Amino acid sequence: MLYRRLGRSGLRVSLLGLGSWVTFGAQVDEDLALRCMTAARDGGVNFFDNAEVYAGGEAERLMGRALARAAWPRHSYVVSTKFFWGIHPGVNTQNTLNRKYLLQAMEGSLERLRLDFVDIAYCHRPDPDTPIEETVVAMHDLVQRGRAVYWGTSEWPAEQVRAAVAVAERHHLHRPVVEQPEYNLLNRDRVEREYSPLVEELGLGLTTWSPLASGVLTGKYLEGVPAGSRATLAGYDWLRDSIADPGSAGLVRGLRAVASELGCSTAQLAIAWCAHNPSVSSVITGASRVEQVAENLGALAVLPSLTAPVMERIAALSEAGRPAG
């Protein structure tokens, strides 16, 4: 396993992390969660990602019970969670980053995770209705109170990240040190264009999600939608639209040819491509089977094969495979 610093912070996270979105609570129960997390840890993974909203809090409960059963030393792993959408109905508990919600939501997440603190707390989306000063102060207070070690953002526009950093620096508060955006061969622009200056100028770390574009880049949807796959789950109509895009299919077929030449799977190539970007601190992977954890970890062995000519070839495929419209 390779480890990178979380931006300019001193925290080192595994280049590949394990996330719980979609899988924990929908496809993975407690026993399987523990087996997947153990397989990941055995492969050197020290970063486990979660969010309050995943499966309505159940993903945090499953991870918390798995961590309790594993009884790993707390200093040996990094856990993150995220806040915005909320899991309780109410005007101050959903779609907000106000102080009341953030402080109380953290207590709920820690209870579900069975932890005294999380290592990274993210603001899961921007909140246009709460003054950014209020959000920054609340996140600072979570760090000051020992509920989180670091805080960051997820899918925030670059100008709002800059605004949050400016507020923190002006008032000598803990500033956001990391952003969590989607990043894969079908969704490159935000990381490579919008966030690139933030990485350079502010030292922002990036923990990216969906390296396989929700499974599209594995190639498993080229011949249709397999039973039990993510595209069959309720609420994934958008994924079925992506599967039907001819540009995406062309990209996947091209990647499959490159992967065959390199002696790896298409999924491993797609994950390795994300990890190749030095701005990325950690690539968050997902798995609903232990075998998937092992395959994902195999992406590390592909990194030395990503020479300049190979990367140029993949870039050409990516440009040609941009989604229609």
N, C-alpha and C positions, 0 to 999 in steps of 0.2 A: 504494500500500500504506500502511496505517496501522500504527503500532508502539506497543505498550504496554509499560510496565514490568512485569517479573515480580514482582508484588506490590510490596513496598517495597524490593526490591533495586534496584540500578542498571542491571541488564540489561534491554535492550529487545528484545522479540521481535515478529516480524510477527504481525499480528492473525489471519492465516491461516497455518498451518504445513502441512507435508507429512509424513505418517506412512507407515510401512512395514508395519503389521500386515495380515496376510492377503495383501496384494498382492506384496511383495518375496519372491521365492522360490517363490510359489504361482502367481501370475498375471503376474509381471513378471520378466524376465531382466535381465542387466547392461546391455545396450544400451538397453532400454526404461526401466530405472531412471534411467540418465543423462539420457535425453531428458525424462522427467517432472521430474526434479530441476532440469534446466536451464530448462525452461518455467516451473517454479515460481519459480526464482531470477530469471528475466527479469521476472516479475510482481512482484518485490519480496519474495518469501518468503526469510527468513533462518533459519528454524527447521525442522530436520529431526529427526523423532522415530523412535526405534528401541527395541529391547529384546533382551536376550540370548536370550530364549526364542522370538522370532519365527522361524518356519521352522527351529527348532533351531540357530540361529546363522547361517543362510544369509542372512537379511535384513541382518544387520550386514556380512557379507562383501560382498554386492552393493552396499550403500551405500558401504562402504570402497573398493571398486574403482572405483565411479562417481566418488567424490570425488577419488581419485588421478588418474583420467583427466581430470577437469575442471580440476584444478590451480588451484582458486580460492584466494585468500589466506585463510589460516586465520582471520584476524581478522574475515572478512566473513560468517561463518555460525555458527550455533549448532546443536550436535548433542547429543541426549540419548539415554540408554539406561536400561534398568531391570533390576533383579535381584530374584529370589525363587525362581522355579520351577527354575532350573538346566537345564543341557543334558547333564550327565554323571551317570550313576547313582552312588548312594552316599549314605550316611546324612548326610554333611556337605556335600552338593552339590545337594540338591533340597528345595524347600519350606522354605527357611530364610533367615534373615538373620543367621546367626552370623558372627563376625569372620573366621574362616578362609575361609568361602565368599565373603564380600563382597570381601575383598582379592584373592583369586585369580580370582574371576569378573571383576573389573574388568580385570585384566591380559589375560584372554582376549578380552574385548570390545574393548579397545584394539588388540590384535593383529588382530582381524577387521576393525575399522573403519579400520585403518592410521592411527591418530591417536595423538598423545602424551597427549592428555587429551580428556575430554568436557566440555561446558559444564554439563550437568545430569545427575546420576545419581539415579534414583528407586529407592526400595524399592517393588517392584511390588505387593506385598500385605503386610499385617501378619503378623508371625510370633508366635503366642501362646506358642511354646516357647522363645524366646530372650529373655532379659532386655532390656528396651528400652534400658537403659543401655549394654549391649554393642553394640547396633546403632547407637546414636547416636555412641558413641566411634569405631566403625569407619568410619562415614560422615564424621565429622570428620577422621579420619586420611586418608581418601582425598582430601579437600580440602587438607589440610595438605601432603600429598605431591605435590600438583599433578596428581593423576589426574582430578579433577573440580573445577569452579569453584564450583558450587552443588549442593546436594542437596535432595531432596524425597521425597514419598510418592505412592502411587497407590492409590486406593480404600481408604484407611485410615479407620476410624471417627474422628469428630472428637475424641473423648476421648483416643484414642491419639496423634493429632497434637499435642494439647495436652500430653500427657505427654512426648512427645519434645522439644518446645520447652522445657518446664520443666527437663528433664535438661540440655539444652544450655546454657540460661541459668544454671543453678545452677553448672555447672562451666566456664563461659566457653568453650564449644565452638561450632563452626559449627552453626547450627540449620537445620532444614528451612525452605525459603522458598517452596515450591510444592507443590501437590497436583494430581494428574492424575485426575479423575473422568470417568465417562461423563456426557454432557449433551446432551440433545436434547428435542424436544417430547413424546416418550413417556417420558422419564426426567428429570424436573425437580427432584424433591424434595431430593435430596442436595445439589445445588449451591445451590438457592435457600433451603433451610431449615437443613440440617445444617452446611454450610460457610460460610454467610453470616456468622455471628458470627466465624469464624476470619479471614475476609477483613477484617472491620472492626477486630477487636481485635488480631490478630497480624500483619496486613499480608500474609497468605498470598496468593500468586499462584495462579491456576488455569489450567492448560493442558488443555482438555477434549477428549475423544475421542468418536468416533461421532456427529457432528452429524446424520447421515442415518439413524441407527438401523440401521446395516449395510445401507443401501439401501432400507429400508422406506419412508422419507419421500420418496424420489424419485418414487414412484408406479409404478415399473417392475414391481411385483409385483401390481398391481391385477387384471390379467388372467391371472395365473398366474406360473410361475417360468421366466424366460427361460434358454435354454441358455447355460452358461458363466458365469452370475451367481453371486454369493457363496453364495446359498442352495442351489446344487447341490454345493458342496464338502463333503467328508467332515467330520463333526463339527459341522455346522450345523443339526441338528435343531431346536434352540431357535429359530433364525431362521424356520424354516418354521412353527413354532407361532405366532410373532408375526405372520407374514404372514396367517395364517388368522383372526386376531382381528378381529371386525367393528368394534370401536371404532377400531382402528388404520386400517382401510380408510376409515372415515368421516372420520377426521381428514385423511387424505391427500387424499380427494376435496375436502374443504373448503379445504385448502391450495392445491390445484390451481386452485380458483376464484379465490382471493385472488391467487395468482401471475399468473394470466392477466390480472387487472385491473391489476396492477403492471407487466406486460410483462416478466416474468422466468420462469425455470423453477421448478418446485416445489423442486428441490434447492437452487437459489440462495436461495430464500426461507427454507428451513429452516436453511441455514448462516448467513445474515444474521441470523436470529432469535437464534442462539447468540451471535454476535459483538456483538449489540446490548447484551448484558448487560455493564455496565462492570466487573463483578468478574472477567470472563474476560480473561486476559492473551493467550491464543492459542487459536484453534479448530483442532485438528488434523484435516486432511482427508486422504482417501485417493484414489488414482487408479490404475487399471490401464491407462489410455490418456492420451496427451498431451492429447487433446480434453477429457477429464474435468478435467484440471488447469486448462485455460482456462475451462471452465464454472464450476468452483469459485471461481476468482478473480473471476468476474463477480458473485459475491455481494456484493462490496464496493460495487458501484454501487447495490445495493438498499437499503443502510443508510439513506440519506436518506428513503426512502419509508416507513420503519417509524415512522410517526407514532403518537401515542397511540391514536387510533381503530383503526388497523390492528392495533396490538399487543393491544388489548382484544378485537378480533375473533378474533385467533389464540389468545389465552388461552381464550376460550370454546370454540373448537374443540378445544384441547388437553385441557380439562377433560372434555369430552364423549367424547374419544377415548382416555381412560385404559384400559389393557389390562384385560380382564375378570378378575375375581378379585382 
